[in-house]
Amino acid sequence: MTPIILFFTGILYLPYINPFFLNFNFGNKVNIKDREFKHQITYKLPPKKQQVVNKITGFYGLIGPDVNISTVSNLFDLFIGDGNIQGAFFDKGNITVIKHFVRTDKLLYEEENGRIPNNNFVKLVFSILNKFHLLPDIMGLANTALLNVRNKIYALYERDQPYLLNINFAKKEITTLQKQTIPNIAHISGHSKYINNTIETVDYDVLKNQLIFYKLNSEFNTLYSHSVKTRYMPVVHDFWSTPDKIIFMDSPLVMDVENILKKTLPVLLHKKQPTFIHILDKNTHHIETYRSNDSFYMFHYADMIETREKIHIYGSLYEELDFSDLNIKGIYREIIINKITKEVSISKIRELEKFDLDFPIKFGDKIVFRNIHNKTINGFVIFHKMKVIKEIIFNNLCICGEPALLYIDKMPYIVTFAYSKKENCILFVNLFNYDKIIINVPFEFNIGFHSLFIPTPKDN
């Protein structure tokens, strides 16, 4: 009788037990610390460029998946690498380059038990037992974006809760502090936003075709939630927020039934089905839905302009998308919603078809996108609405991921990491006169997703 009582008592307290107590030995322990580094670099620049760098005090961090891009053949595998941050501390001309792996529940487990096998049976077992808090969430990867909430930095991934990081400007170090548990919410968006002292985020349920919008306070307690029924599988990567509206795309994502046993993630965009645009009024909770006859998916929003009669949404649209393939192309478009007639039209400019654009960053009344050519990011394109202002293309340099915007003497710059066959570097581009600063770094950079620049806090 006693073992039975202990068993059910254990089940009752499972949510409070940490660390996980089901340990399966998968081989050699993962020693992730050996792959991290911190080094102050030496470099030399012309005096004028050095003067610019001397004025920078802060941290640039690029978060992304731990994958070898040369061996990745589909979007799903690209998205499931362990989250790691490649960063640089700038301190009046001194530069310290750093790499840190986010200590997720999954990675902590692998540090003790070895690398979890990448097969469907093991994934199923972990997925089921994770519901009982017996095993870590193997989809908890913290590799998508960094969120700044009152100078607390969180690593995000849309199928997990956030991880709180300590970015130590004095010691030039990064550590993972803890997983931020959120009562009654299992996941938050990789594109959660901190607006007016509140966190806005979404979660989705593909079984119920439901997207839930949340407003949280700075301590991640729920202030408000509202669910929206979608027409299709609601894999919503990003959303647009205004003071009174939430906008998201309901794209015709369907299961690829014919190849369900052949593909890693058999989900694709149905080319002959319409796309719906849902607009949630934050005050009245009314949902207005508009139908576009075009089939498309949008990863990121660039801008939105609303007038009395129309809503203009700017961003890169993907007219072909298969999560088991890596051949995708983002084409910059303008979606025009007529609020009076309810009609949706899409402005397509032939001259822009040559670009493969995404990861938009707005500065002033302009937007800068990264551009892909031959499967590598070869530079940036600056727009004013739909007009090309400047192409900044590098012939022998590959950009690692999203740049971050910063201002030096009130002048807009972007900063990013880049590499070529011969070098790895930190790259600055002046978005006003297009001057470039390249600082060589004796370490290899990998690809990343999103980034941010954090000015050094005044108390440091």
C-alpha positions in Angstrom: 0.0 0.0 0.0 2.8 2.4 0.9 4.4 2.2 -2.7 1.1 3.1 -4.2 0.7 6.1 -1.9 4.2 7.2 -2.7 3.5 6.8 -6.4 0.4 9.0 -6.4 2.1 11.5 -4.1 4.9 11.7 -6.6 2.5 12.3 -9.4 0.8 15.1 -7.4 4.1 16.9 -6.9 5.6 16.4 -10.4 5.1 20.0 -11.4 7.3 21.1 -8.5 10.2 18.6 -9.0 13.3 19.9 -10.5 15.6 18.7 -12.0 14.0 15.9 -14.0 14.4 12.5 -12.3 14.0 10.2 -15.3 17.6 9.9 -16.6 18.3 7.9 -19.8 22.0 7.5 -20.6 22.4 8.4 -24.3 26.2 8.3 -24.3 28.9 10.8 -23.6 27.9 13.8 -21.6 27.6 17.0 -23.7 30.4 19.4 -22.6 29.0 22.6 -24.1 31.3 24.9 -22.1 34.2 23.9 -24.3 32.4 25.5 -27.2 31.9 28.8 -25.5 34.5 31.6 -25.5 35.3 35.1 -24.3 38.2 37.1 -25.8 39.1 40.8 -26.0 40.3 41.3 -29.5 43.0 43.6 -30.9 42.4 45.4 -34.2 43.4 48.4 -36.1 41.3 51.0 -38.0 41.9 54.3 -39.8 41.6 57.2 -37.3 38.2 58.4 -38.5 36.6 55.0 -38.2 38.3 54.3 -34.8 36.7 57.5 -33.5 33.3 56.2 -34.4 33.9 52.8 -32.7 35.3 54.6 -29.6 31.9 56.2 -29.1 30.1 52.9 -28.8 29.3 51.5 -25.4 27.0 48.6 -25.3 26.4 45.0 -26.3 25.4 43.5 -29.7 24.0 40.0 -29.4 22.9 37.7 -32.2 20.9 34.6 -31.2 20.5 31.6 -33.4 20.5 27.8 -33.7 23.5 25.6 -33.3 23.5 24.1 -36.8 25.9 23.6 -39.7 24.1 25.5 -42.4 25.9 23.5 -45.1 24.2 20.3 -44.0 20.7 21.7 -43.3 18.2 20.8 -46.0 14.9 22.0 -44.6 13.3 24.7 -42.5 12.4 22.4 -39.6 16.0 21.3 -39.1 17.1 25.0 -39.3 14.7 25.9 -36.5 15.7 23.1 -34.0 19.3 23.8 -33.1 20.2 24.7 -29.6 20.0 28.4 -28.9 23.3 30.2 -28.6 24.3 33.9 -28.5 27.2 35.3 -30.4 28.0 38.8 -29.0 30.3 41.7 -28.7 30.8 44.1 -25.8 31.9 47.6 -26.9 33.6 49.8 -24.3 35.1 53.0 -25.7 37.1 51.2 -28.3 37.7 47.9 -26.4 35.8 45.0 -27.9 35.2 41.7 -26.2 33.7 38.9 -28.4 31.7 36.2 -26.6 29.7 33.0 -27.3 27.2 31.6 -24.8 24.8 28.6 -25.1 21.5 29.2 -23.4 21.2 26.6 -20.7 17.7 25.3 -21.6 16.1 22.3 -19.7 17.0 20.2 -22.8 20.7 21.3 -22.8 21.1 20.8 -19.0 19.7 17.3 -19.4 22.1 16.5 -22.2 25.0 17.8 -20.2 24.2 15.0 -17.7 22.9 12.2 -20.0 24.3 12.7 -23.4 22.8 14.0 -26.7 19.2 13.0 -27.1 18.8 10.9 -30.3 17.1 12.6 -33.2 14.4 10.1 -34.0 10.7 10.2 -34.0 10.2 7.5 -31.3 12.4 9.3 -28.8 10.7 12.6 -29.6 7.3 11.0 -28.9 8.5 9.6 -25.6 9.9 12.9 -24.5 6.9 14.8 -25.7 4.5 12.6 -23.7 6.6 12.5 -20.5 7.3 16.2 -20.6 3.6 16.7 -20.0 4.1 15.1 -16.6 7.3 17.0 -16.0 9.3 13.8 -16.1 11.5 14.8 -19.0 12.6 18.2 -20.6 10.9 19.8 -23.5 13.1 18.9 -26.4 11.5 21.7 -28.5 12.5 24.2 -25.8 15.5 25.7 -27.7 15.6 29.4 -26.9 17.1 30.2 -30.3 14.9 32.8 -32.0 15.0 36.2 -30.5 16.0 38.3 -27.5 13.5 40.4 -25.6 14.4 43.4 -23.4 12.1 43.9 -20.5 13.4 46.7 -18.2 17.0 45.7 -18.9 16.2 42.1 -18.2 17.1 40.1 -21.3 15.1 36.9 -22.2 15.9 34.3 -24.9 12.7 33.3 -26.8 11.4 30.4 -28.8 7.8 30.0 -29.8 7.3 26.4 -28.4 8.7 27.1 -24.9 8.8 29.7 -22.1 11.5 32.3 -22.0 14.9 32.0 -20.4 16.3 34.9 -18.3 19.9 35.8 -19.1 22.4 37.9 -17.2 24.4 40.1 -19.5 27.2 41.4 -17.3 28.7 44.6 -18.8 31.3 44.9 -16.1 32.7 41.4 -16.5 31.8 41.1 -20.2 30.0 37.8 -19.5 26.7 36.1 -20.3 25.1 33.5 -18.1 21.7 31.8 -18.1 19.9 32.5 -14.8 16.7 30.6 -15.0 13.7 29.6 -17.0 10.9 32.1 -16.6 7.8 30.1 -15.8 4.5 31.7 -16.8 1.3 30.5 -14.9 -1.1 28.7 -17.3 0.9 29.5 -20.4 3.1 26.8 -21.9 4.6 28.8 -24.8 5.0 32.4 -25.9 5.9 33.9 -29.3 9.5 34.3 -30.4 8.3 37.8 -31.4 6.8 38.8 -28.1 6.9 42.6 -27.7 7.5 44.9 -24.8 5.2 47.9 -25.3 4.2 50.5 -22.7 5.4 48.5 -19.8 3.5 45.4 -20.9 4.5 42.2 -22.8 2.3 41.4 -25.8 2.6 37.8 -27.1 0.7 35.0 -28.7 0.4 31.2 -28.4 -1.3 28.8 -30.8 -3.0 25.5 -30.7 -2.8 23.6 -34.0 -5.4 21.0 -32.9 -8.1 23.5 -32.1 -7.1 26.0 -34.9 -6.9 28.7 -32.2 -4.6 31.6 -31.6 -4.5 33.2 -28.1 -3.3 36.8 -27.6 -1.9 37.6 -24.2 -1.0 40.8 -22.4 1.4 40.3 -19.5 3.0 42.5 -17.0 6.8 42.8 -16.5 6.7 39.8 -14.1 4.9 37.7 -16.8 1.6 37.6 -15.0 -1.4 37.6 -17.3 -3.3 40.8 -17.5 -5.6 39.9 -20.4 -6.1 37.2 -23.0 -8.3 36.7 -26.0 -8.6 33.7 -28.3 -9.2 33.9 -32.1 -10.5 31.0 -34.1 -8.4 30.5 -37.3 -9.4 28.9 -40.6 -6.1 27.0 -41.0 -3.3 25.6 -38.9 -2.3 28.7 -36.8 1.5 28.6 -37.0 1.9 32.3 -36.5 5.5 33.4 -36.3 5.0 37.1 -35.9 2.2 39.7 -35.4 1.8 43.4 -35.7 0.7 45.6 -32.7 -0.6 49.1 -32.7 -2.0 51.0 -29.7 -5.5 49.6 -30.4 -5.0 46.6 -32.8 -3.4 43.2 -33.2 -2.9 42.0 -36.8 -1.9 38.5 -37.9 -2.1 36.4 -41.0 -4.1 33.2 -41.2 -2.2 31.5 -44.0 -3.4 28.2 -45.7 -1.0 25.9 -44.0 -2.0 22.2 -44.5 -0.7 18.8 -43.8 1.1 17.2 -46.7 -0.9 13.9 -46.4 0.7 12.2 -49.3 4.2 12.6 -47.8 3.3 12.4 -44.1 5.7 9.5 -43.5 8.5 10.8 -45.7 8.9 14.3 -44.4 10.3 15.5 -41.1 7.6 18.1 -40.8 4.9 17.5 -43.5 3.4 21.0 -43.5 3.2 23.2 -46.5 1.4 26.3 -47.9 -1.6 25.4 -50.1 -1.2 27.5 -53.2 -4.9 27.5 -54.2 -6.4 28.6 -50.9 -7.0 32.2 -49.8 -5.2 33.9 -46.9 -7.2 35.6 -44.2 -6.1 38.7 -42.2 -7.5 39.0 -38.7 -7.5 42.3 -36.9 -8.3 42.2 -33.2 -9.5 45.4 -31.5 -7.7 45.6 -28.1 -10.5 47.7 -26.6 -13.7 46.2 -27.9 -12.3 42.7 -28.5 -14.1 42.7 -31.9 -12.4 40.7 -34.7 -12.5 42.0 -38.2 -11.5 39.4 -40.8 -10.5 40.2 -44.4 -9.9 37.7 -47.2 -7.1 37.8 -49.7 -7.4 35.6 -52.8 -3.6 35.3 -52.8 -2.0 32.4 -50.9 1.0 33.6 -48.9 2.9 33.3 -45.6 4.6 36.2 -43.7 7.4 35.6 -41.2 8.0 39.3 -40.3 6.1 42.6 -40.6 8.0 45.6 -41.8 5.5 48.4 -41.3 1.9 49.3 -41.1 0.1 52.6 -42.1 -3.6 53.2 -41.4 -5.8 55.9 -42.9 -9.5 56.4 -42.5 -10.3 54.1 -45.4 -7.3 51.8 -45.8 -4.7 49.7 -43.9 -1.3 49.3 -45.6 0.8 46.4 -44.4 4.4 46.1 -45.6 6.5 42.9 -45.5 8.0 40.0 -47.3 5.5 37.4 -48.5 6.3 33.8 -49.3 4.2 32.4 -52.0 5.8 28.9 -51.7 6.5 27.3 -48.4 7.3 23.8 -47.4 8.7 23.2 -43.9 10.5 20.1 -45.2 12.4 22.2 -47.8 14.8 25.2 -47.6 14.1 26.7 -51.0 12.0 29.7 -50.0 12.0 33.3 -51.2 10.7 36.4 -49.5 9.3 39.0 -51.9 8.6 42.5 -50.6 5.0 43.4 -51.0 2.4 45.9 -49.9 -0.9 44.5 -48.7 -3.8 47.1 -49.0 -7.0 46.5 -47.0 -10.0 48.7 -48.0 -11.9 49.0 -44.7 -15.0 50.3 -46.6 -15.3 47.6 -49.3 -13.5 44.9 -47.4 -11.4 44.2 -50.4 -7.7 43.1 -50.1 -5.2 43.9 -52.9 -1.4 43.3 -53.0 1.0 45.7 -54.7 3.6 43.8 -56.7 6.5 45.6 -58.2 8.4 43.7 -60.9 11.8 45.4 -60.1 11.7 44.0 -56.6 11.3 40.4 -57.7 15.1 40.0 -58.0 15.5 40.4 -54.2 15.0 37.8 -51.5 14.2 40.0 -48.5 13.3 39.6 -44.9 14.3 40.6 -41.3 13.1 44.2 -41.7 14.3 47.0 -39.4 12.5 50.3 -39.4 14.5 53.5 -38.8 12.8 56.9 -39.3 10.5 56.6 -42.4 12.7 54.0 -44.0 13.2 50.2 -43.7 16.3 48.1 -44.2 16.0 44.5 -45.2 18.7 41.7 -45.4 19.0 40.2 -48.9 19.7 36.6 -49.8 21.6 35.5 -52.9 22.7 32.0 -53.6 21.5 30.9 -50.2 23.7 33.4 -48.3 22.9 36.8 -47.0 25.0 39.1 -49.2 23.9 42.5 -48.0 21.0 44.9 -47.4 18.4 46.9 -49.3 17.0 50.2 -47.9 13.4 51.3 -48.8 11.1 54.2 -48.3 7.7 52.4 -48.5 8.1 50.5 -51.8 10.8 52.6 -53.3 14.4 51.3 -53.3 16.7 53.9 -51.7 20.0 52.0 -51.6 21.4 48.5 -52.3 24.3 47.6 -50.0 25.7 44.4 -51.5 28.9 42.6 -50.6 30.6 40.4 -53.2 32.8 38.4 -50.8 31.1 38.7 -47.5 28.2 36.7 -46.0 26.1 38.2 -43.2 25.4 35.9 -40.3 21.8 37.1 -39.5 19.7 40.1 -38.5 21.6 43.3 -37.8 20.7 45.6 -34.9 20.0 49.3 -35.1 22.0 51.8 -33.0 22.6 55.5 -33.1 26.1 57.1 -32.9 26.0 60.9 -32.7 22.3 60.7 -33.7 23.4 58.9 -36.9 21.7 55.5 -37.7 24.0 52.5 -38.0 23.4 48.8 -38.2 25.9 46.3 -36.7 26.1 42.6 -37.5 28.6 39.7 -37.8 29.8 38.5 -41.1 32.3 36.0 -42.6 34.0 34.9 -45.8 36.4 32.2 -46.8 39.3 34.3 -45.5 37.9 36.2 -42.5 35.3 36.7 -39.8 34.3 40.3 -38.8 32.1 42.8 -37.1 30.4 45.0 -39.6 29.0 48.5 -39.2 27.1 50.3 -41.9 26.1 54.0 -41.7 22.5 54.1 -43.0 22.8 57.8 -43.9 26.0 57.9 -46.0 26.6 54.1 -46.3 30.1 54.2 -44.9 31.3 50.8 -43.7 33.5 49.8 -40.8 34.9 46.2 -40.8 36.7 44.9 -37.8 38.4 41.5 -38.3 37.8 38.9 -35.5 40.0 35.7 -35.1 37.0 33.5 -34.3 34.4 31.8 -36.5 30.9 33.1 -36.5 27.8 31.0 -37.3 24.4 31.9 -38.7 21.9 33.5 -36.4 18.3 34.7 -36.4 17.4 37.9 -34.5 19.6 40.3 -32.6 19.6 43.4 -30.5 21.9 46.2 -29.3 21.8 47.1 -25.6 23.5 50.4 -24.5 25.6 49.9 -21.4 23.4 50.8 -18.4 24.3 54.1 -16.7 25.2 52.4 -13.4 28.0 50.3 -15.1 
